[in-house]
């Protein structure tokens, strides 16, 4: 694996950082308080290329390799994880599902709008009673002539109230995970309703919603892939989604490190900078090591993806380590800042609140450990 970025990758990372330093970081505190980013930033992010990364040029994207994608996700995590979530779900969970499993007509219908930011997608898998146990979801889709009729409820759906299209997973038979199918559902379809969830601990700037499907009718052409292949689509997509979350967590750790160094070198106590105290240096050194270790795990995943090699276990390792490291780094950053770290005028409090959910969604830390353990032992702990 080549650990040196090429000129294009370095240029994109520099462009992304400069853009986010200007357009996001000065506003993230207010967005967090308002529980919504300013949606005017979406077309600006699209112009930079965030939504078109890894989508082929023939569908309006930039193409590009997966390492460039994770560099973008890291910079978004450093700036505001709410923005990272918007991109990861629309471009990643939704866009990559369509790209990997869609018909040519489905790709032409949805991917150009995803790539240029004029359309947002969401990923409707989690339900009130099925989070980690996604194979037992209860939403249903029944065939009715040339249509499918969907009924059910989804929960914790990023972009849910902003999306133009939802990738909805619903049961077409009672055959466990093999009975789940996937559907591309326009959010203006009759019988589709989205309600925003307020009062979240973190990721407050992105819209998180409940979805309600009540006799929601879509044509048979809305089926993504084959009937009964929805669980496979979801799990395949989530492997890459975990890499995206892990990359965003690298950004959180990096942000915690940078703000802690800035604060510790400018704040004076007992007649010298905080950075001059060994125990403060210990906190900062822990962040620095976690940033490097998490970044290397993520880059390894990107390299495997770009070379077309299996990466599922590597993705679980990266997601597990980076998400837990993000929580550690945010806690350490608050400690470095002291009382200032406890108020939202300084970055660490938001980093901690945003980091905490990273150990939960797209596979909890416990689920990642089960997946890693199964890969190492060959024994399935899920059954």
Residue pairs with C-beta under 8 A, 6 or more apart in sequence:
1 299
1 300
1 303
3 296
3 299
5 13
5 67
5 71
8 64
8 68
9 65
9 67
9 68
9 71
12 49
12 64
12 68
12 71
12 72
13 71
13 72
13 75
15 48
16 48
16 50
16 71
16 72
16 75
16 76
17 75
17 78
19 44
19 45
19 48
20 75
20 76
20 78
20 79
20 80
20 83
21 79
23 41
23 44
24 41
24 79
24 80
24 83
25 79
25 80
27 37
27 38
28 79
28 80
28 82
28 205
28 350
29 344
29 345
29 350
31 37
31 38
31 80
31 82
31 204
31 205
32 82
32 204
32 205
32 344
32 350
33 204
33 344
34 205
35 198
35 200
35 204
35 205
36 204
36 205
36 207
37 80
37 82
37 83
37 86
37 205
37 206
39 162
41 83
42 86
42 117
42 120
43 117
43 118
45 51
45 83
45 87
45 117
46 52
46 115
46 116
46 117
46 118
47 117
49 62
49 72
50 72
50 76
50 87
50 91
51 87
51 90
51 91
51 95
51 114
51 115
51 116
51 117
52 60
52 61
52 62
52 91
52 115
52 116
53 61
53 62
53 64
53 68
53 69
53 72
53 91
54 61
54 62
54 63
54 64
54 65
54 66
54 68
54 69
54 91
54 96
55 61
55 62
55 63
55 91
55 95
55 99
55 111
55 114
55 115
56 63
56 99
57 63
59 99
59 107
59 108
59 111
59 112
59 115
60 111
60 112
60 113
60 115
60 116
61 111
61 115
62 115
65 302
65 306
66 243
66 301
66 302
66 305
66 306
67 299
67 302
67 303
67 306
69 244
69 247
69 302
70 243
70 244
70 247
70 298
70 299
70 301
70 302
71 247
72 87
73 84
73 87
73 88
73 244
73 247
73 248
73 251
74 247
74 248
74 250
74 251
74 254
74 295
74 298
75 251
76 83
76 84
76 87
76 248
76 251
77 84
77 247
77 248
77 249
77 250
77 251
77 252
77 254
77 255
78 251
78 252
78 254
78 255
78 258
79 251
79 255
80 205
81 202
81 203
81 248
81 251
81 252
81 354
81 355
81 358
82 203
82 204
82 205
82 206
82 354
83 205
83 206
84 244
84 248
84 251
85 158
85 159
85 203
85 206
85 248
86 120
86 158
86 159
86 162
86 206
88 241
88 244
88 245
88 248
89 121
89 122
89 123
89 158
89 159
90 114
90 119
90 120
90 121
90 122
90 159
90 163
91 114
91 115
92 237
92 240
92 241
92 244
93 121
93 123
93 167
93 237
93 238
93 241
94 110
94 114
94 121
94 122
94 123
94 163
94 165
94 167
95 110
95 111
95 114
95 115
95 121
96 237
96 240
97 123
97 167
97 182
97 224
97 233
97 237
98 106
98 107
98 110
98 111
98 114
98 121
98 167
98 184
98 224
99 107
99 111
100 233
100 236
100 237
101 182
101 224
101 225
101 229
101 233
102 110
102 184
102 224
102 225
103 221
105 221
106 184
106 221
106 224
110 119
110 121
110 165
110 184
113 119
113 164
114 120
114 121
119 164
119 165
120 159
120 162
120 163
120 164
121 159
121 163
121 164
121 165
121 166
121 167
122 157
122 158
122 159
122 160
122 162
122 163
122 165
122 166
122 167
122 187
122 209
122 211
123 157
123 158
123 166
123 167
123 237
124 154
124 157
124 160
124 166
124 167
124 168
124 169
124 185
124 211
125 134
125 137
125 154
125 169
125 234
126 134
126 154
126 155
126 156
126 157
127 137
127 138
127 139
127 152
127 153
127 154
127 155
128 153
128 155
129 138
130 136
130 137
130 138
131 156
132 363
132 364
132 367
134 169
134 177
134 180
134 231
134 234
134 235
135 176
135 177
135 180
135 231
136 176
136 177
137 152
137 169
137 170
137 171
137 180
138 152
138 171
139 150
139 151
139 152
139 153
139 154
139 168
139 169
139 170
139 171
139 213
140 150
140 151
140 152
140 170
140 171
140 172
141 148
141 149
141 150
141 151
141 170
141 171
141 172
141 181
141 183
142 148
142 149
142 172
143 172
143 220
144 217
146 219
146 220
147 217
147 218
147 219
147 220
148 172
148 183
148 217
148 218
148 219
148 220
148 222
148 223
149 215
149 216
149 217
150 168
150 170
150 183
150 185
150 191
150 213
150 215
150 216
150 217
150 218
151 213
151 214
151 215
151 216
152 168
152 170
152 213
153 210
153 211
153 212
153 213
154 160
154 168
154 210
154 211
154 213
155 210
155 211
156 197
156 208
156 361
157 166
157 194
157 208
157 209
157 210
157 211
158 203
158 206
158 207
158 208
159 206
159 207
159 209
160 166
160 194
160 196
160 207
160 208
160 209
160 210
160 211
161 194
161 195
161 196
161 207
161 209
162 207
163 187
163 194
164 186
164 187
164 188
165 184
165 185
165 186
165 187
166 184
166 185
166 186
166 187
166 192
166 211
167 182
167 183
167 184
167 185
167 224
168 182
168 183
168 185
168 211
168 213
169 180
169 181
169 182
169 183
169 230
169 231
169 233
169 234
170 180
170 181
170 183
170 213
170 230
171 179
171 180
171 181
172 179
172 180
172 181
172 227
172 228
173 179
173 227
173 228
175 228
177 231
178 228
178 231
179 228
180 228
180 230
180 231
180 234
181 223
181 225
181 226
181 227
181 228
181 229
181 230
182 223
182 224
182 225
182 229
182 230
182 233
182 234
183 218
183 222
183 223
183 224
184 218
184 222
184 224
185 192
185 213
185 216
185 218
185 222
186 192
186 218
187 194
189 216
189 217
189 218
190 216
190 217
191 213
191 214
191 215
191 216
191 217
192 211
192 212
192 213
192 216
193 211
193 212
193 213
193 214
194 209
194 210
194 211
194 212
195 209
195 210
195 212
196 207
196 208
196 209
197 208
197 209
197 210
200 208
200 357
201 353
201 356
201 357
202 350
202 352
202 353
202 354
202 355
202 356
202 357
203 354
203 357
204 353
224 230
224 233
225 232
225 233
238 362
238 363
239 311
239 312
239 315
240 305
240 315
241 362
242 315
242 316
242 318
242 319
242 362
242 363
242 368
243 298
243 301
243 302
243 305
243 311
243 315
243 318
243 319
245 319
245 322
245 323
245 358
245 361
245 362
246 294
246 297
246 298
246 301
246 315
246 318
246 319
246 321
246 322
246 323
247 298
247 322
248 358
249 294
249 319
249 322
249 323
249 325
249 326
249 355
249 358
250 291
250 294
250 295
250 298
250 322
252 326
252 329
252 330
252 351
252 354
252 355
252 358
253 287
253 290
253 291
253 294
253 322
253 325
253 326
253 329
254 291
255 347
255 351
256 287
256 326
256 329
256 330
256 332
256 333
256 347
256 348
256 351
257 284
257 287
257 288
257 291
257 329
257 333
259 333
259 337
259 346
259 347
259 348
259 351
260 283
260 284
260 287
260 332
260 333
260 336
260 337
260 348
261 275
261 284
263 274
263 336
263 337
263 340
263 346
264 273
264 274
264 275
264 280
264 284
264 336
265 273
265 274
265 275
266 273
267 273
267 274
268 274
269 277
274 280
274 336
275 281
275 284
280 336
283 332
283 333
283 335
283 336
284 332
284 336
286 328
286 329
286 332
287 328
287 329
287 332
287 333
290 325
290 328
290 329
291 325
291 329
293 321
293 325
294 318
294 321
294 322
294 325
294 326
297 314
297 317
297 318
297 321
297 322
298 318
298 322
300 314
300 318
301 311
301 314
301 315
301 318
304 310
304 311
304 314
305 311
312 371
312 375
313 371
313 372
313 375
316 363
316 368
316 371
316 372
316 375
317 368
317 372
319 362
319 363
319 368
320 365
320 368
320 369
320 372
322 358
323 355
323 358
323 359
323 365
324 359
324 365
326 351
326 355
326 358
327 352
327 355
327 356
327 358
327 359
329 351
329 355
330 348
330 351
330 352
330 355
331 352
333 341
333 347
333 348
333 351
333 352
334 341
334 342
334 348
334 349
334 352
335 341
336 348
337 346
337 348
340 346
341 348
341 349
342 349
343 349
344 350
359 365
363 371
370 381
370 382
373 379
373 381
374 380
374 381
374 382
